[in-house]
Amino acid sequence: MSNLKTIAENRQVRHEYFIIESFEAGIELFGTEVKSIRAGGVNLKDSWISIDNGEAFIRGMHIAPYEKGNIFNRDPYRVRKLLLHKKEIMKLFGQVKQGGYTLIPVSMYFKDSRVKVQVGLCKGKKLHDKRDDMARRDAGREIERALKQRNK
């Protein structure tokens, strides 16, 4: 059984999009970037994934410069390559082009000692969908409160 340790999560994705399908992808990083990730210096908030020339790239992801990295530090917002199988990339490319889907990184985690990114194939929510989700969440909270009061 593999060890999974979550590094960062993009919580805004679940609010803004329906996640249709998710994929696990490796990511091409340099040594100082991995050290910075281990220290918790990563932000997925405004990042997205594009497919160019049959390769997947993550854009807008911020990895803070490693404090002890001096000249070896890279640009915090540089474009990083995602490591996916060619069939997966072509499938995702077809769905993004045809169905109006978007590719967004949902979370980043360590699987054993390797950094992995969970890629979500997402469809945007309309305002009424967001309101429905909020109402459902509030109703669930109310039920939990009522059960707690009842069990006292």
Backbone bond lengths (Angstrom), bond angles and torsions (degrees), N, CA, C in turn:
res aa  C-N    CA-C-N  psi(-1)  N-CA   C-N-CA  omega(-1)  CA-C   N-CA-C  phi
1 M - - - 1.452 - - 1.525 108.55 -
2 S 1.324 116.00 133.79 1.461 119.84 -175.87 1.526 111.47 -85.39
3 N 1.301 114.81 155.23 1.465 122.81 179.83 1.519 109.58 -91.71
4 L 1.332 117.95 121.98 1.453 121.57 176.92 1.520 109.27 -113.94
5 K 1.333 116.27 127.01 1.455 120.98 177.57 1.527 107.69 -130.78
6 T 1.321 116.72 113.23 1.456 121.36 -177.29 1.527 110.75 -69.20
7 I 1.330 115.70 132.27 1.458 122.00 179.56 1.526 109.48 -98.73
8 A 1.327 115.17 -53.64 1.466 120.48 -177.54 1.522 109.15 -146.01
9 E 1.329 115.60 150.74 1.448 120.53 178.95 1.523 108.98 -133.59
10 N 1.307 116.16 142.10 1.456 121.88 178.49 1.533 106.98 -99.56
11 R 1.329 117.25 88.67 1.466 121.55 -174.73 1.517 112.22 -69.44
12 Q 1.298 116.53 -26.89 1.455 121.15 -177.69 1.538 111.61 -63.98
13 V 1.318 117.62 -26.18 1.462 122.01 -178.81 1.517 110.94 -59.70
14 R 1.319 117.28 -45.43 1.466 120.59 -177.10 1.530 111.33 -66.41
15 H 1.314 117.52 -25.82 1.461 121.34 178.60 1.535 111.25 -81.32
16 E 1.320 117.00 -38.71 1.461 121.74 -173.43 1.526 114.54 -90.96
17 Y 1.347 117.95 -21.85 1.463 121.27 -171.99 1.526 111.93 -136.45
18 F 1.340 115.27 156.19 1.458 121.99 165.39 1.521 105.46 -90.05
19 I 1.326 118.04 127.86 1.465 120.85 177.48 1.528 106.99 -90.27
20 I 1.323 116.06 109.95 1.459 122.47 -176.14 1.528 110.20 -79.02
21 E 1.318 115.73 -47.33 1.465 121.39 -177.20 1.521 108.25 -150.35
22 S 1.320 116.98 151.34 1.468 118.65 177.71 1.522 110.23 -129.73
23 F 1.322 114.37 149.32 1.461 122.97 -178.66 1.513 109.20 -128.75
24 E 1.323 115.80 153.08 1.461 120.96 174.28 1.522 108.00 -101.35
25 A 1.333 115.62 130.31 1.458 120.26 -179.47 1.515 109.87 -132.26
26 G 1.318 115.37 145.09 1.450 120.27 170.51 1.515 108.12 -80.95
27 I 1.308 117.32 169.16 1.465 120.75 -179.98 1.521 108.73 -138.24
28 E 1.319 115.29 139.50 1.461 121.65 -178.65 1.529 108.96 -83.96
29 L 1.330 116.59 113.86 1.461 121.77 -176.59 1.524 110.71 -130.11
30 F 1.324 115.49 161.52 1.457 121.69 172.93 1.523 109.05 -101.67
31 G 1.319 117.32 165.13 1.457 122.79 -173.39 1.519 114.97 -56.24
32 T 1.338 116.53 -44.77 1.462 118.66 -178.80 1.525 111.03 -68.41
33 E 1.335 116.85 -29.29 1.466 120.09 177.85 1.524 110.64 -67.83
34 V 1.328 116.49 -40.45 1.462 120.61 178.52 1.528 110.00 -64.21
35 K 1.317 116.77 -41.57 1.473 120.22 178.79 1.520 110.95 -63.71
36 S 1.318 116.41 -39.36 1.457 120.55 178.09 1.530 110.71 -66.94
37 I 1.323 117.14 -38.13 1.473 121.46 177.53 1.521 109.80 -64.56
38 R 1.322 116.91 -42.20 1.466 120.10 177.93 1.523 111.14 -60.35
39 A 1.339 116.56 -31.97 1.461 121.04 178.73 1.529 111.82 -82.33
40 G 1.329 117.19 -1.40 1.464 121.14 176.96 1.513 114.25 87.80
41 G 1.312 118.51 20.81 1.462 121.44 -176.54 1.514 113.96 -94.99
42 V 1.341 117.91 52.63 1.462 120.78 -179.43 1.527 109.76 -131.61
43 N 1.333 116.09 144.50 1.458 121.73 179.54 1.530 109.06 -136.56
44 L 1.329 116.69 122.15 1.465 122.04 -178.78 1.529 112.83 -100.05
45 K 1.309 117.33 2.74 1.467 121.05 -166.77 1.531 114.76 -53.05
46 D 1.304 119.60 -53.21 1.460 121.59 -175.60 1.526 112.84 -105.17
47 S 1.315 117.61 27.66 1.459 119.68 -175.75 1.525 111.43 -94.92
48 W 1.320 115.35 156.22 1.458 122.51 177.41 1.515 108.27 -148.29
49 I 1.342 116.21 171.86 1.455 121.00 -176.37 1.522 108.51 -122.35
50 S 1.320 115.83 134.22 1.462 120.68 176.59 1.528 108.71 -122.74
51 I 1.323 114.65 155.65 1.461 120.34 177.38 1.519 107.71 -116.84
52 D 1.333 115.81 117.54 1.464 122.54 -179.42 1.525 108.83 -127.11
53 N 1.330 116.90 127.71 1.469 122.70 177.16 1.528 112.40 52.40
54 G 1.318 117.44 40.59 1.461 120.99 176.65 1.519 114.57 75.74
55 E 1.339 118.18 15.03 1.456 122.18 177.90 1.519 109.06 -128.32
56 A 1.331 116.38 144.75 1.463 121.30 -179.94 1.525 109.67 -97.74
57 F 1.334 116.16 135.81 1.457 122.39 -179.45 1.518 109.55 -129.81
58 I 1.332 115.57 141.63 1.461 120.48 175.73 1.526 107.43 -100.32
59 R 1.328 115.28 130.00 1.469 121.07 -175.71 1.522 109.54 -123.10
60 G 1.315 115.92 148.35 1.456 121.15 175.93 1.519 115.07 79.97
61 M 1.319 118.14 3.08 1.463 121.15 178.16 1.536 108.49 -81.42
62 H 1.319 116.64 134.42 1.457 121.00 -178.67 1.514 110.19 -105.24
63 I 1.333 116.14 121.33 1.467 121.99 171.24 1.519 105.68 -116.60
64 A 1.319 115.76 115.70 1.462 121.47 -176.44 1.525 110.72 -60.47
65 P 1.328 117.50 143.92 1.467 119.72 176.46 1.532 110.47 -61.59
66 Y 1.316 115.90 139.31 1.461 121.27 179.45 1.522 108.78 -71.82
67 E 1.343 116.95 130.08 1.467 121.77 -174.40 1.529 113.06 -57.05
68 K 1.320 116.69 -39.01 1.461 120.03 -175.85 1.526 111.96 -99.11
69 G 1.325 116.71 17.49 1.458 120.46 -172.62 1.514 115.98 -89.42
70 N 1.306 119.69 -11.95 1.474 127.11 -177.56 1.539 113.78 34.81
71 I 1.335 119.27 -117.11 1.464 121.64 -173.81 1.525 113.47 -73.03
72 F 1.316 117.95 -13.19 1.457 119.94 -176.42 1.527 112.78 -85.91
73 N 1.334 117.77 -7.22 1.465 120.66 178.82 1.524 110.39 -66.39
74 R 1.330 115.48 144.74 1.463 122.01 177.79 1.521 109.36 -104.63
75 D 1.313 116.07 171.74 1.453 121.97 175.88 1.533 108.99 -61.78
76 P 1.342 118.73 127.90 1.464 120.92 -176.62 1.524 114.20 -61.00
77 Y 1.328 118.12 -28.12 1.465 121.63 -177.86 1.522 113.57 -105.39
78 R 1.332 118.43 17.32 1.457 119.63 -175.96 1.530 111.13 -63.34
79 V 1.321 115.83 156.06 1.463 122.21 178.57 1.519 108.03 -76.74
80 R 1.336 116.51 128.83 1.464 120.96 -178.05 1.526 110.07 -116.78
81 K 1.307 115.84 141.10 1.462 121.58 -177.57 1.524 110.07 -82.10
82 L 1.338 115.59 136.83 1.459 120.81 174.51 1.515 108.78 -96.50
83 L 1.314 116.24 143.59 1.454 121.69 -177.20 1.527 109.20 -102.83
84 L 1.326 115.51 100.22 1.459 123.00 178.63 1.520 108.52 -127.86
85 H 1.329 116.79 159.68 1.460 120.67 175.06 1.525 109.02 -70.76
86 K 1.319 116.45 149.82 1.459 122.23 -177.68 1.536 111.10 -57.40
87 K 1.344 117.06 -40.00 1.472 120.63 179.58 1.526 110.89 -63.13
88 E 1.333 116.86 -40.92 1.463 120.58 178.59 1.532 110.59 -64.06
89 I 1.330 116.10 -43.24 1.462 120.22 -179.63 1.524 110.11 -62.50
90 M 1.332 117.55 -44.53 1.460 120.26 -178.84 1.533 111.29 -66.13
91 K 1.319 116.79 -38.50 1.464 120.75 177.12 1.531 110.47 -62.36
92 L 1.324 116.45 -48.20 1.461 121.30 178.99 1.522 111.28 -62.31
93 F 1.324 116.69 -41.67 1.460 121.40 -179.96 1.530 110.44 -60.53
94 G 1.332 116.38 -44.77 1.460 120.88 179.27 1.524 112.06 -62.28
95 Q 1.326 116.61 -42.77 1.465 119.96 -178.94 1.518 111.90 -69.74
96 V 1.325 117.62 -36.65 1.463 120.78 178.80 1.529 109.76 -67.01
97 K 1.342 117.32 -41.45 1.465 121.01 -178.09 1.531 111.85 -70.16
98 Q 1.334 117.65 -40.13 1.461 120.48 -174.41 1.519 113.91 -87.59
99 G 1.323 116.81 -49.47 1.454 119.71 -167.15 1.512 117.08 -93.53
100 G 1.312 119.10 1.87 1.457 119.96 -178.62 1.514 113.04 71.56
101 Y 1.317 116.74 30.64 1.452 121.44 177.85 1.524 109.67 -89.48
102 T 1.328 115.51 165.83 1.460 122.45 178.34 1.517 108.36 -129.13
103 L 1.319 116.97 147.82 1.462 121.75 175.85 1.526 108.39 -104.28
104 I 1.334 115.59 122.38 1.457 120.45 -177.29 1.525 109.37 -135.93
105 P 1.349 117.93 137.44 1.465 119.67 174.72 1.529 109.92 -71.77
106 V 1.326 115.91 124.08 1.460 121.02 -177.44 1.526 110.31 -89.12
107 S 1.326 116.64 -44.29 1.461 119.78 179.40 1.521 110.13 -153.54
108 M 1.318 114.59 164.70 1.457 122.15 176.46 1.521 106.78 -129.11
109 Y 1.328 116.43 136.41 1.457 119.76 -176.11 1.521 110.74 -152.03
110 F 1.336 114.79 162.70 1.460 121.48 173.02 1.514 107.81 -93.05
111 K 1.315 116.63 127.91 1.463 122.22 171.76 1.513 104.37 -113.83
112 D 1.317 115.42 108.90 1.459 122.89 -166.13 1.526 106.55 58.34
113 S 1.341 119.51 -114.24 1.467 119.05 -179.53 1.528 111.79 -110.53
114 R 1.321 116.86 6.87 1.464 120.61 -176.86 1.528 111.51 -100.95
115 V 1.322 115.85 144.38 1.466 120.94 178.20 1.525 108.31 -86.03
116 K 1.311 116.42 127.31 1.462 122.61 179.07 1.517 109.73 -123.16
117 V 1.327 115.78 153.21 1.456 122.31 177.76 1.521 107.79 -122.13
118 Q 1.333 116.58 131.91 1.457 120.33 174.47 1.527 106.66 -90.15
119 V 1.334 115.63 115.79 1.452 122.59 -177.63 1.525 108.11 -97.53
120 G 1.330 116.24 127.54 1.458 119.99 179.43 1.514 110.90 -106.60
121 L 1.339 115.71 132.62 1.456 121.76 171.03 1.523 104.87 -88.91
122 C 1.322 117.24 110.21 1.467 121.65 -166.85 1.523 112.26 -120.31
123 K 1.301 113.96 152.76 1.466 122.14 173.31 1.520 107.00 -123.84
124 G 1.318 117.25 133.09 1.456 122.14 -175.18 1.514 113.60 -63.81
125 K 1.335 116.45 142.69 1.462 121.83 176.45 1.519 109.42 -88.83
126 K 1.316 115.14 145.53 1.460 121.21 172.10 1.525 107.55 -84.74
127 L 1.324 116.94 168.01 1.459 121.80 -177.80 1.525 111.47 -59.43
128 H 1.346 117.23 -40.75 1.468 119.14 -178.98 1.527 111.87 -67.36
129 D 1.336 117.80 -30.30 1.471 120.91 176.10 1.526 110.17 -66.05
130 K 1.336 116.69 -42.11 1.465 120.97 179.24 1.525 109.88 -63.64
131 R 1.349 116.24 -40.88 1.462 119.90 179.22 1.528 110.73 -65.33
132 D 1.328 117.36 -40.26 1.465 120.88 177.36 1.523 110.98 -60.36
133 D 1.327 116.09 -44.21 1.471 120.12 179.16 1.519 111.37 -62.24
134 M 1.343 116.19 -42.92 1.463 119.63 -179.94 1.525 110.47 -65.04
135 A 1.341 117.51 -40.60 1.460 121.12 179.02 1.521 110.55 -64.43
136 R 1.317 117.17 -41.26 1.467 121.79 179.04 1.528 110.51 -63.53
137 R 1.332 116.10 -41.90 1.459 120.97 179.94 1.531 110.61 -65.96
138 D 1.342 116.59 -43.06 1.470 120.64 178.03 1.519 111.65 -63.06
139 A 1.338 116.89 -41.77 1.468 120.81 179.04 1.529 109.99 -62.78
140 G 1.323 117.15 -41.22 1.467 120.99 177.67 1.514 111.48 -61.87
141 R 1.338 116.54 -40.29 1.459 120.95 178.27 1.528 111.20 -64.33
142 E 1.314 116.18 -42.06 1.468 121.12 178.62 1.525 111.19 -62.47
143 I 1.310 116.27 -41.70 1.473 120.67 178.35 1.521 110.17 -62.54
144 E 1.329 116.21 -44.34 1.470 120.17 179.05 1.530 110.82 -60.88
145 R 1.328 117.22 -43.53 1.467 121.10 178.85 1.533 110.73 -61.59
146 A 1.340 115.63 -45.19 1.467 119.96 -179.00 1.526 110.50 -62.60
147 L 1.326 117.59 -40.93 1.472 121.14 178.70 1.526 111.03 -65.18
148 K 1.339 116.10 -39.02 1.464 119.88 178.72 1.524 110.69 -63.29
149 Q 1.344 115.56 -44.98 1.476 119.94 179.13 1.519 110.77 -62.86
150 R 1.308 116.37 -39.17 1.469 121.62 -177.02 1.524 111.44 -69.21
151 N 1.339 116.70 -35.93 1.463 121.11 -176.77 1.515 113.33 -81.74
152 K 1.318 118.58 -5.20 1.475 119.93 -178.64 1.480 112.32 -73.37
